[in-house]
Amino acid sequence: MLASLPVSVKDETAGGRSPSTLLRIPDPRRVNRSDWMQLVRFLVVGTSGYVVNLAIFSIALFLGAHYIPAAIIAFIVAWMNNFMLNRYWTFRAHAEAMVGQGARYLAVSVVALIANLIILQVLVDAGLGETLSQAIAIVLVTPLSYLLSRRWSFR
């Protein structure tokens, strides 16, 4: 079932796909070099967003914010960084109108944020530190964010 899914962005431009189609993991044997390079670029952008997110999160905590609003503030700043870098560098999808693309990327990012906040809350409740919990939550949400960004936001 998974091996039959196309992996090229060009093959996945049809609208109306179901969420299960968007989240299927491609067969690594069928992924070409440009797809791997796109994943590397996404991870580089994600790393920059990760640093931005944790820096803003830590500053907000230092200034006395609760960790949930701190995570939301950090998300907003990192989102702006990641959107522009993913649009122009990772997916090279700047021919499409920025508003529509931005709206789809924001929707994907909000889904990722909700997943992040759930994981963050669970980890903090389990006794992990807030910054460590945020770092782990970001890493765990990254695959979801990549699949939805690639197959829907920047199609």
Order of alpha helices (4+ residues) and beta strands (2+ residues): alpha-alpha-alpha-alpha-alpha
